[in-house]
Amino acid sequence: MPREIDEFRRRFFSTVAMTLAAGRLGVFDIAHAQSGTTTQAAVPERHTSFASMKQINAGALNVGYAEAGPANGPAVLLLHGWPYDIHTYVDVAPLLAARGYRVIVPYFRGYGSTRFLSLSTTRNGQPSVIALDVIALMDALSIDKAIVAGCDWGARTAAIIAALWPERCKALVSVSGYLIGSREANKKPLPPQAELQWWYQFYFATERGRAGYEANRQEFARLIWRIASPKWNFDDATFDRSAASFDNPDHVSIVIHNYRWRLGLAEGEPAYDALENRLAAGPVITVPTITLEGDANGAPHAAPAAYAAKFSGRYAHRKLTGGIGHNLPQEAPEAFAVAVVDVDAF
């Protein structure tokens, strides 16, 4: 590891150590991080909220977002997935803010306090559209370029931004690697065991599934959390903080459209066809990238070797041990924050 990066990490962890002394953070194993394998220790106490919540008009939306750190600091966008929300980063944001970053954590369309500005706007969950929402937010916040990091839908969105708008993305951190896909590829059947992992996608393809999710969205989300992170012992309060964001009036429409569109069962908007066609070609990502994977991820995910060639810039993959599941930034916030700091120094 280059001396300047090692020194940067040492300074970062001195900040973490001081915060730990105040009883707020756990410990991340630096020695393992240098070898590509990391271990996240148990932590007795975590943050439960963000210090600053804001709203801003951006594109078709009035976006709700958390902000931390100095307004003139280098920007980091942290993007959540489904069925999660901004609390995925409730412990990552203060770590990065303490290092001088301006941290932005937005609710996607259909989540939390984000609302459509017009009743007539199509409730579209296409991947390219969600990425455009983030670009519009960057424009509204006068952010020219940012490190973009995410997991689940957020990892896909971050990768799309890195692939289609590399001039806006300084670097990328992605949980579970390269998640850009195509509807054509999704037409191909998988082996039965792999298909079983996507059961909810097939459920959402039916009207029964839509009605079931509408009626039981919190119970549904809790089930996904348990399947995707089988060793994460989250409590009711942790779940409830995120589940409240699913009460958004457009949540069900966005989720159902996203999964149906991916299977070719719902149409998108023609205005985005050109972007989706570019994504369907599987564009190579040129910006510096770190991908992360937990050793207990119960959600569908590819092996790192399957996507390593999709990153042509400086690239590293890290596997986290210790029972870390799909919602990696919330389960292992120190390791995720270190990845952001490290990729910034690539």
VONUMI-303722 format. One line per field, with one value per residue (C-alpha): chain; x, z, y; residue number from 0. Coordinates in nm, 2 decimals, decimal comma. Each point is the difference from the previous one (the first is absolute). Layout:
BEGIN
unit (A_...)
c1 (X_...)
c3 (Z_...)
c2 (Y_...)
pos (NUM_...)
! end
This chain:
BEGIN
unit (A_A_A_A_A_A_A_A_A_A_A_A_A_A_A_A_A_A_A_A_A_A_A_A_A_A_A_A_A_A_A_A_A_A_A_A_A_A_A_A_A_A_A_A_A_A_A_A_A_A_A_A_A_A_A_A_A_A_A_A_A_A_A_A_A_A_A_A_A_A_A_A_A_A_A_A_A_A_A_A_A_A_A_A_A_A_A_A_A_A_A_A_A_A_A_A_A_A_A_A_A_A_A_A_A_A_A_A_A_A_A_A_A_A_A_A_A_A_A_A_A_A_A_A_A_A_A_A_A_A_A_A_A_A_A_A_A_A_A_A_A_A_A_A_A_A_A_A_A_A_A_A_A_A_A_A_A_A_A_A_A_A_A_A_A_A_A_A_A_A_A_A_A_A_A_A_A_A_A_A_A_A_A_A_A_A_A_A_A_A_A_A_A_A_A_A_A_A_A_A_A_A_A_A_A_A_A_A_A_A_A_A_A_A_A_A_A_A_A_A_A_A_A_A_A_A_A_A_A_A_A_A_A_A_A_A_A_A_A_A_A_A_A_A_A_A_A_A_A_A_A_A_A_A_A_A_A_A_A_A_A_A_A_A_A_A_A_A_A_A_A_A_A_A_A_A_A_A_A_A_A_A_A_A_A_A_A_A_A_A_A_A_A_A_A_A_A_A_A_A_A_A_A_A_A_A_A_A_A_A_A_A_A_A_A_A_A_A_A_A_A_A_A_A_A_A_A_A_A_A_A_A_A_A_A_A_A_A_A_A_A_A_A_A_A_A)
c1 (0,00_0,15_0,13_-0,22_-0,32_0,12_0,06_-0,34_-0,16_0,20_-0,13_-0,35_0,01_0,15_-0,33_-0,20_0,19_-0,07_-0,37_0,02_0,13_-0,32_-0,19_-0,16_0,19_0,14_0,33_0,10_0,30_0,25_0,25_-0,26_-0,11_0,34_-0,01_-0,35_-0,19_-0,15_-0,17_-0,26_-0,03_-0,32_-0,10_-0,21_-0,15_-0,08_-0,15_-0,38_-0,05_0,17_0,09_-0,14_-0,29_-0,08_-0,23_0,08_-0,17_0,20_-0,13_-0,34_0,03_0,01_0,28_0,04_0,36_0,24_0,31_0,31_0,34_0,13_-0,18_0,33_0,13_0,05_-0,34_-0,11_-0,34_-0,12_-0,29_-0,23_-0,18_-0,32_-0,15_0,23_0,03_0,24_0,06_0,22_0,26_-0,09_0,34_0,20_-0,09_0,15_0,32_0,05_-0,12_0,27_0,26_-0,12_-0,23_-0,33_-0,23_-0,34_-0,24_-0,32_-0,33_-0,07_-0,33_-0,26_0,18_-0,02_-0,07_0,08_-0,30_-0,09_-0,06_-0,28_-0,29_0,03_0,36_0,03_0,09_0,30_0,25_0,24_0,36_0,10_-0,27_0,12_0,35_-0,13_-0,17_0,35_0,15_-0,28_0,06_0,37_-0,09_-0,24_0,27_0,26_0,21_0,21_0,17_-0,03_0,10_-0,31_-0,05_-0,29_-0,15_-0,28_-0,20_0,25_0,29_-0,17_-0,07_0,35_0,14_-0,23_0,12_0,36_-0,06_-0,21_0,12_0,37_0,06_-0,24_0,15_0,34_0,00_-0,24_-0,07_-0,24_-0,13_-0,02_0,19_-0,14_-0,38_-0,08_-0,22_-0,23_-0,35_0,12_0,24_-0,28_-0,21_0,24_-0,10_0,24_0,05_-0,28_0,19_0,09_-0,36_-0,11_0,20_-0,20_-0,34_-0,11_0,06_-0,24_-0,25_0,01_-0,07_-0,36_-0,29_-0,02_0,36_-0,06_-0,30_0,19_0,29_-0,24_-0,17_0,31_0,29_0,16_-0,04_0,14_0,30_0,08_0,00_0,24_0,23_0,01_0,07_0,25_0,19_-0,05_0,26_-0,09_-0,18_-0,19_-0,25_-0,36_0,10_0,27_-0,25_-0,28_0,21_0,05_-0,35_-0,16_0,14_-0,21_-0,31_0,08_-0,31_0,19_0,21_-0,19_-0,04_0,37_0,11_-0,25_0,09_0,37_-0,02_-0,26_0,20_0,31_-0,18_-0,15_-0,35_-0,05_0,09_0,24_-0,02_0,14_0,20_0,24_0,04_0,34_0,14_-0,14_0,14_0,35_-0,04_-0,12_0,34_0,17_0,23_0,34_0,05_0,31_0,00_0,20_-0,21_-0,02_-0,25_-0,10_-0,17_-0,11_0,07_-0,37_-0,18_-0,33_-0,11_0,08_0,35_0,27_0,35_0,26_0,18_-0,32_0,02_0,36_0,06_-0,28_0,23_0,28_0,13_0,18_-0,20_-0,01_-0,25_-0,04_-0,18_-0,12_-0,02_-0,18_-0,35_-0,05_-0,31_-0,16_-0,06_0,37_0,04_-0,24_0,15_0,36_0,01_0,37_0,11_-0,23_0,13_0,36_-0,08_-0,12_0,31_0,23_-0,16_0,03_0,37_0,03)
c3 (0,00_-0,10_0,30_-0,06_0,01_0,31_0,17_-0,10_0,14_0,32_0,05_-0,08_0,27_0,25_-0,05_0,04_0,31_0,17_-0,08_0,14_0,32_0,02_-0,02_-0,34_-0,24_-0,04_-0,12_-0,36_-0,05_-0,20_-0,05_-0,17_-0,22_-0,15_-0,12_-0,16_0,28_0,29_0,32_0,16_0,38_0,20_0,11_0,31_-0,11_-0,33_-0,13_-0,04_-0,20_-0,23_0,14_-0,30_-0,23_-0,30_-0,30_-0,35_-0,34_-0,25_-0,34_0,04_0,38_0,32_0,16_0,36_0,11_0,29_-0,01_0,22_0,00_-0,13_-0,29_-0,18_0,05_-0,28_-0,07_0,07_-0,11_0,19_-0,17_0,17_-0,14_0,04_0,24_0,19_0,03_0,10_0,34_-0,18_0,04_0,34_0,14_-0,32_-0,05_0,33_-0,06_-0,34_0,13_0,27_-0,28_-0,17_-0,27_-0,09_0,03_-0,18_0,06_-0,20_0,01_-0,34_-0,18_0,19_0,34_0,31_-0,05_-0,37_-0,21_-0,36_-0,09_-0,24_0,03_-0,37_0,00_-0,08_0,31_-0,18_0,18_-0,30_0,11_-0,24_0,14_0,36_-0,11_-0,17_0,33_0,17_-0,28_0,04_0,37_-0,06_-0,23_0,26_0,27_-0,24_0,03_-0,31_0,09_0,29_0,13_-0,05_0,22_0,05_0,06_-0,16_-0,22_0,12_-0,13_-0,33_-0,02_0,10_-0,27_-0,26_0,09_-0,02_-0,34_-0,17_0,17_0,10_0,00_0,30_0,19_0,16_0,13_0,07_0,30_-0,08_0,21_-0,19_-0,30_-0,35_0,01_-0,33_-0,20_-0,29_-0,06_-0,28_0,24_0,25_-0,24_0,03_0,27_0,28_0,18_0,24_0,32_-0,15_-0,11_0,35_0,13_-0,22_0,13_0,09_-0,35_-0,14_0,27_-0,10_-0,36_0,11_0,11_0,31_0,07_-0,04_0,24_0,24_0,01_0,04_0,29_0,17_-0,10_0,34_0,07_-0,35_0,06_0,33_-0,17_-0,27_0,27_0,17_-0,31_-0,14_0,33_0,19_0,27_0,05_0,33_-0,06_0,25_-0,05_0,05_-0,28_-0,24_0,09_-0,08_-0,36_-0,04_0,06_-0,34_-0,18_0,09_-0,28_-0,22_-0,32_0,16_-0,12_-0,36_-0,03_0,14_-0,21_-0,32_0,06_0,03_-0,27_-0,24_0,07_-0,11_-0,31_0,15_0,02_-0,26_0,07_-0,13_-0,36_0,12_0,18_-0,27_-0,11_0,35_0,06_-0,32_0,10_0,34_-0,17_-0,18_0,34_-0,01_0,16_0,30_-0,02_0,33_0,30_0,18_0,31_0,02_0,32_0,10_0,33_0,09_0,10_-0,28_-0,05_-0,30_-0,36_-0,09_-0,25_0,09_-0,03_-0,28_-0,21_-0,01_0,07_-0,38_0,00_0,19_-0,22_0,24_0,32_0,18_0,32_0,15_0,37_0,17_0,35_0,25_0,34_-0,12_-0,22_-0,22_-0,29_0,18_0,04_0,07_0,30_0,12_-0,05_-0,01_0,08_-0,28_-0,24_0,10_-0,04_-0,35_-0,08_0,14_-0,17_-0,35_0,03_0,02_-0,29)
c2 (0,00_0,34_0,20_0,30_-0,22_-0,18_0,33_0,13_-0,31_0,04_0,35_-0,11_-0,27_0,24_0,19_-0,32_-0,09_0,33_-0,04_-0,35_0,14_0,20_-0,33_0,04_-0,22_-0,35_-0,13_-0,09_-0,23_0,20_-0,28_-0,22_0,30_0,02_-0,36_0,04_-0,18_0,20_-0,08_0,22_-0,02_0,01_0,35_0,07_0,33_0,17_0,32_0,00_0,32_0,26_0,34_0,19_-0,09_0,22_0,03_0,13_0,01_-0,20_-0,11_-0,16_-0,03_0,18_-0,21_-0,06_-0,06_-0,01_0,22_-0,02_0,16_0,33_0,16_0,06_-0,35_-0,26_-0,14_-0,36_-0,13_-0,31_-0,19_-0,24_-0,31_-0,19_-0,07_0,23_0,38_0,27_-0,16_-0,24_0,28_0,14_-0,11_0,05_0,37_0,13_-0,19_0,16_0,34_-0,03_-0,04_0,32_-0,14_0,16_-0,30_-0,01_-0,29_0,04_-0,19_-0,15_0,06_-0,19_0,02_0,21_0,37_0,01_0,10_0,05_0,36_-0,09_-0,25_-0,06_-0,12_-0,37_-0,20_-0,16_-0,22_-0,06_-0,02_0,28_0,23_-0,05_0,09_0,31_0,10_-0,01_0,21_0,25_0,01_0,07_0,28_0,15_-0,02_0,15_-0,32_-0,04_-0,33_-0,24_-0,34_-0,21_-0,30_-0,24_-0,34_-0,19_0,25_0,26_-0,21_-0,03_0,37_0,09_-0,23_0,16_0,34_-0,11_-0,17_0,27_0,32_-0,07_0,37_0,03_-0,30_0,04_-0,36_-0,29_-0,23_-0,28_-0,28_-0,33_0,14_0,08_0,00_0,16_-0,24_-0,03_-0,11_-0,23_-0,18_-0,03_-0,20_-0,29_-0,26_-0,07_-0,33_-0,09_0,09_0,34_0,06_-0,07_0,29_0,24_-0,12_0,35_0,12_-0,26_0,08_0,36_-0,09_-0,09_0,22_-0,22_0,09_0,37_-0,02_-0,21_0,25_0,29_-0,17_-0,15_0,22_0,02_-0,37_-0,07_0,22_-0,16_-0,34_0,12_0,15_-0,33_-0,20_0,24_0,04_-0,32_0,08_0,37_0,02_0,33_0,10_0,13_0,36_-0,03_-0,15_0,24_0,30_-0,12_-0,15_0,34_0,11_-0,27_0,20_0,24_0,02_-0,10_-0,28_-0,30_0,14_0,06_-0,34_-0,19_0,19_-0,05_-0,38_-0,05_0,22_-0,20_-0,32_0,17_-0,01_0,38_0,27_0,28_0,35_0,05_0,30_-0,23_-0,27_0,13_-0,01_-0,35_-0,12_0,12_-0,18_-0,32_-0,01_-0,04_0,30_-0,02_0,23_0,21_0,19_-0,13_-0,26_-0,22_-0,28_-0,16_-0,32_-0,14_-0,37_-0,05_0,17_-0,19_0,20_-0,10_0,11_-0,09_-0,12_0,28_-0,17_0,03_0,38_0,10_0,07_0,26_0,24_0,13_0,27_-0,07_-0,26_-0,21_-0,25_-0,05_-0,28_0,06_-0,28_-0,03_-0,07_0,31_-0,02_0,19_0,34_0,03_0,37_-0,02_-0,33_0,10_0,39_0,04_-0,24_0,18_0,34_-0,11_-0,12_0,35_0,16_-0,25_0,03_0,38_-0,05_-0,23)
pos (0_1_2_3_4_5_6_7_8_9_10_11_12_13_14_15_16_17_18_19_20_21_22_23_24_25_26_27_28_29_30_31_32_33_34_35_36_37_38_39_40_41_42_43_44_45_46_47_48_49_50_51_52_53_54_55_56_57_58_59_60_61_62_63_64_65_66_67_68_69_70_71_72_73_74_75_76_77_78_79_80_81_82_83_84_85_86_87_88_89_90_91_92_93_94_95_96_97_98_99_100_101_102_103_104_105_106_107_108_109_110_111_112_113_114_115_116_117_118_119_120_121_122_123_124_125_126_127_128_129_130_131_132_133_134_135_136_137_138_139_140_141_142_143_144_145_146_147_148_149_150_151_152_153_154_155_156_157_158_159_160_161_162_163_164_165_166_167_168_169_170_171_172_173_174_175_176_177_178_179_180_181_182_183_184_185_186_187_188_189_190_191_192_193_194_195_196_197_198_199_200_201_202_203_204_205_206_207_208_209_210_211_212_213_214_215_216_217_218_219_220_221_222_223_224_225_226_227_228_229_230_231_232_233_234_235_236_237_238_239_240_241_242_243_244_245_246_247_248_249_250_251_252_253_254_255_256_257_258_259_260_261_262_263_264_265_266_267_268_269_270_271_272_273_274_275_276_277_278_279_280_281_282_283_284_285_286_287_288_289_290_291_292_293_294_295_296_297_298_299_300_301_302_303_304_305_306_307_308_309_310_311_312_313_314_315_316_317_318_319_320_321_322_323_324_325_326_327_328_329_330_331_332_333_334_335_336_337_338_339_340_341_342_343_344_345)
! end
